[in-house]
Structures are given as C-alpha cells and as structure tokens.
Amino acid sequence: MDEEIIKHLSCDPVMKSLLDKFTIKEYWGQQQNPLLDLIEIIVGQQLSIKAAKSIYNRFLAQYTDTPSPEDIVTTPDTKFRQIGFSTAKTRYVKNTAQAVIDQVVSPELFPSMSDAQITEQLIKVKGIGPWSAEMFLIFSLHRPDIFSVGDLGLRTAIEKLYDIDRNDKEAILNLAATWKPFRTHACRLLWMSLEKI
C-alpha cells in the first residue's frame, strides 16, 4: 500500500491497528469486462460470496466465448432460472446488457468520468442501485475514495470497532469522512476485520 495512504489512515488509531494486522488482498471480481463485472455484482446482491460465485460461474458456462450484451439479452429467461437466477435478477441482468447496447451505460467512457458521473449512469438501470454502483467503483474501477454506507458489512465492522450503532448512518458517514481521500482502502480493511471479529 502507498505510504501516503498508510500515513493518512494511521491518524485513526483503529485504522492503524487494522493496518498493523492486515495486508490488503488483491482485488477480486475483475473480469476485464465492465458488463460482466456489473453482472457479477448483481448476482451477488443479498447472497453469500460462495453462492454468488457458483451462480456466476454457471452463468459464464452457458456461453462458448465471453458473452456480448446481445448474447445476454437474447438468452431465454428459462436458462437463467435453471442456473439459479431469480426472476428479478434475470430482468436486472438483461436490463444492464440492454443499457450497454442502448449506450445508456457507456463503459468505454468510464476512465474519463468522475465517480458521481458513473454512478449517475449506472443507477438509471433498474437493478443497479447505489450499493451496486459503489461495489463497481471499488472493485472494478479501483476508485480510491468510495464509501458504501449501504453495505451492512461495513456498518457492522464500524459498530464493533468504533462503538457506533450500525443504523446511525449520519455518524458513520461523519467517521468515514475522516478517511478521505482514501475511503476505499478503509472499506477494504473494515471488510477484512470481519473475518476476525
């Protein structure tokens, strides 16, 4: 991790203790394809990592090559249901693929767009809310200053480590503001701490 990040986060004694305990792991979930990243995130909504990975792998196995947006849109709903997608997630995945086709979502422009601009594009798609957009910014685009107050895991870690009620979102956001401009790194440390709590 960059020395500047370590120095900044170490001003927070709790973060300093996490930095002493953990080495941030390699990023997961990258498919080198923004559409597939978004689909993986949609699949993972409200599921365990293990269950989501299993369903996502079955999704990929349906296709000989990397599926195009058109491939996904034209896949019969029944195939998605057979591999474990709910009716809603089938619709969300197809909505996302269609949004790429229609250029409502323009992944090729993401490198030149701000976090807010990307989020604004993504949440236009039914099935992609703020949490999904934040996970995409963190794990797919590696944006350095994202905090997801909608993530229950982060709020649970903060409750345990800082004695702040996990439902007190205002207090949590105020705390997270102290980690700017490296909130993504703080999030990753908090998630890792859950493995030890």
C-alpha positions as CSV (number, residue, x, y, z in Angstrom):
1,M,0.0,0.0,0.0
2,D,1.2,3.5,-0.8
3,E,2.9,5.2,2.1
4,E,0.7,8.3,1.8
5,I,-2.4,6.1,2.3
6,I,-0.8,4.4,5.3
7,K,0.2,7.7,6.9
8,H,-3.3,9.2,6.4
9,L,-5.3,6.3,7.7
10,S,-2.9,5.7,10.6
11,C,-4.1,9.0,12.1
12,D,-7.1,7.0,13.1
13,P,-6.0,4.6,15.9
14,V,-8.5,1.9,14.8
15,M,-7.3,2.1,11.2
16,K,-3.7,1.9,12.4
17,S,-4.4,-1.3,14.3
18,L,-6.1,-2.8,11.2
19,L,-3.1,-1.7,9.0
20,D,-0.8,-3.5,11.5
21,K,-2.9,-6.7,11.3
22,F,-3.8,-7.0,7.6
23,T,-2.4,-6.8,4.2
24,I,-5.0,-5.7,1.7
25,K,-5.7,-8.6,-0.7
26,E,-5.7,-8.5,-4.4
27,Y,-8.8,-7.1,-6.0
28,W,-11.5,-9.7,-6.7
29,G,-14.2,-9.8,-9.3
30,Q,-12.4,-8.3,-12.2
31,Q,-13.4,-9.8,-15.5
32,Q,-11.6,-7.2,-17.6
33,N,-15.1,-6.5,-18.9
34,P,-17.3,-3.9,-17.2
35,L,-20.6,-5.6,-18.2
36,L,-19.5,-8.9,-16.7
37,D,-18.4,-7.1,-13.6
38,L,-21.8,-5.5,-13.2
39,I,-23.5,-8.8,-13.8
40,E,-21.3,-10.4,-11.1
41,I,-22.3,-7.7,-8.7
42,I,-26.0,-8.1,-9.5
43,V,-25.7,-11.8,-8.9
44,G,-24.1,-11.1,-5.6
45,Q,-26.8,-8.9,-4.3
46,Q,-28.1,-10.4,-0.9
47,L,-26.2,-13.6,-1.4
48,S,-23.1,-15.1,0.2
49,I,-19.9,-14.8,-1.8
50,K,-19.8,-18.6,-2.2
51,A,-23.4,-18.9,-3.5
52,A,-23.0,-15.9,-5.8
53,K,-19.7,-17.2,-7.3
54,S,-21.3,-20.6,-8.0
55,I,-24.3,-19.0,-9.9
56,Y,-22.0,-16.6,-11.7
57,N,-19.7,-19.4,-12.9
58,R,-22.8,-21.3,-14.2
59,F,-23.8,-18.1,-16.0
60,L,-20.5,-17.9,-17.8
61,A,-20.5,-21.7,-18.6
62,Q,-23.7,-21.1,-20.7
63,Y,-21.6,-19.3,-23.4
64,T,-18.8,-20.7,-25.6
65,D,-17.0,-17.3,-25.5
66,T,-17.3,-14.1,-23.5
67,P,-20.9,-13.2,-23.9
68,S,-21.8,-9.9,-25.6
69,P,-24.6,-7.7,-24.5
70,E,-26.7,-9.1,-27.4
71,D,-25.9,-12.7,-26.3
72,I,-27.2,-11.9,-22.8
73,V,-30.4,-10.1,-24.0
74,T,-31.3,-13.0,-26.3
75,T,-30.7,-15.8,-23.8
76,P,-34.1,-17.3,-22.8
77,D,-35.2,-16.4,-19.2
78,T,-35.6,-20.1,-18.5
79,K,-31.9,-20.6,-18.9
80,F,-31.2,-18.0,-16.3
81,R,-33.7,-19.5,-13.9
82,Q,-32.2,-23.0,-14.4
83,I,-28.8,-21.8,-13.2
84,G,-30.2,-20.1,-10.1
85,F,-31.2,-16.6,-11.1
86,S,-34.4,-15.2,-9.6
87,T,-36.9,-13.7,-11.9
88,A,-35.9,-10.2,-10.7
89,K,-32.1,-10.8,-11.2
90,T,-32.8,-12.2,-14.7
91,R,-34.6,-9.0,-15.5
92,Y,-31.8,-6.9,-13.9
93,V,-29.0,-8.6,-15.9
94,K,-30.9,-8.2,-19.1
95,N,-31.7,-4.6,-18.3
96,T,-28.0,-4.0,-17.8
97,A,-27.0,-5.6,-21.0
98,Q,-29.7,-3.6,-22.9
99,A,-28.4,-0.4,-21.3
100,V,-25.0,-1.1,-22.7
101,I,-26.5,-1.8,-26.2
102,D,-28.5,1.4,-25.9
103,Q,-25.5,3.4,-24.6
104,V,-27.4,4.4,-21.5
105,V,-24.3,3.0,-19.8
106,S,-21.1,3.7,-21.7
107,P,-18.2,1.6,-20.1
108,E,-15.7,2.9,-22.7
109,L,-16.1,6.4,-21.2
110,F,-15.7,5.4,-17.6
111,P,-12.0,6.1,-17.4
112,S,-12.6,9.8,-18.2
113,M,-15.7,10.1,-15.9
114,S,-16.0,11.1,-12.3
115,D,-17.3,8.7,-9.6
116,A,-20.5,10.7,-9.5
117,Q,-21.0,10.6,-13.3
118,I,-20.5,6.9,-13.4
119,T,-22.9,6.4,-10.5
120,E,-25.5,8.6,-12.2
121,Q,-25.3,6.4,-15.3
122,L,-25.4,3.1,-13.5
123,I,-28.4,3.8,-11.3
124,K,-30.5,4.7,-14.3
125,V,-30.6,0.9,-14.8
126,K,-33.3,-1.0,-13.0
127,G,-31.5,-3.4,-10.8
128,I,-28.4,-1.3,-10.1
129,G,-28.7,0.8,-7.0
130,P,-26.2,2.9,-5.1
131,W,-24.6,-0.2,-3.4
132,S,-24.0,-2.0,-6.7
133,A,-22.6,1.2,-8.2
134,E,-20.2,1.6,-5.2
135,M,-19.0,-2.0,-5.4
136,F,-18.3,-1.5,-9.1
137,L,-16.4,1.7,-8.4
138,I,-14.4,-0.1,-5.7
139,F,-13.6,-3.5,-7.2
140,S,-13.8,-2.9,-10.9
141,L,-12.6,0.6,-11.4
142,H,-10.4,0.8,-8.2
143,R,-11.5,4.3,-7.4
144,P,-9.7,5.2,-4.2
145,D,-12.3,7.3,-2.3
146,I,-15.6,5.3,-2.2
147,F,-17.5,4.5,0.9
148,S,-20.7,2.5,0.9
149,V,-23.0,3.4,3.8
150,G,-25.5,0.9,2.4
151,D,-23.2,-2.0,3.0
152,L,-24.2,-3.9,6.1
153,G,-20.8,-5.5,6.5
154,L,-19.1,-2.1,6.7
155,R,-21.6,-0.8,9.2
156,T,-21.3,-4.0,11.3
157,A,-17.5,-3.6,11.4
158,I,-17.8,0.0,12.4
159,E,-20.2,-0.9,15.1
160,K,-17.8,-3.4,16.5
161,L,-14.6,-1.4,16.2
162,Y,-15.9,2.2,16.9
163,D,-18.9,1.5,19.1
164,I,-21.2,3.4,16.7
165,D,-24.7,2.0,16.1
166,R,-24.7,0.4,12.7
167,N,-28.0,2.1,12.0
168,D,-26.7,5.6,12.7
169,K,-25.7,6.4,9.2
170,E,-25.1,10.0,9.8
171,A,-22.4,9.2,12.5
172,I,-20.9,6.5,10.2
173,L,-20.7,9.0,7.3
174,N,-19.0,11.5,9.6
175,L,-16.5,8.9,10.6
176,A,-15.9,7.9,7.0
177,A,-15.3,11.5,6.0
178,T,-12.1,11.4,8.2
179,W,-10.7,8.8,5.8
180,K,-11.0,10.9,2.7
181,P,-9.4,10.7,0.1
182,F,-8.7,7.0,0.8
183,R,-12.1,5.7,1.9
184,T,-11.9,2.7,-0.4
185,H,-8.8,1.4,1.4
186,A,-10.6,1.9,4.8
187,C,-13.5,-0.1,3.5
188,R,-11.3,-3.0,2.5
189,L,-9.7,-3.0,5.9
190,L,-13.1,-3.0,7.6
191,W,-14.3,-5.9,5.5
192,M,-11.1,-7.9,6.3
193,S,-11.7,-7.2,10.0
194,L,-15.0,-9.0,9.8
195,E,-13.1,-12.2,9.3
196,K,-11.6,-11.8,12.7
197,I,-14.5,-10.3,14.7
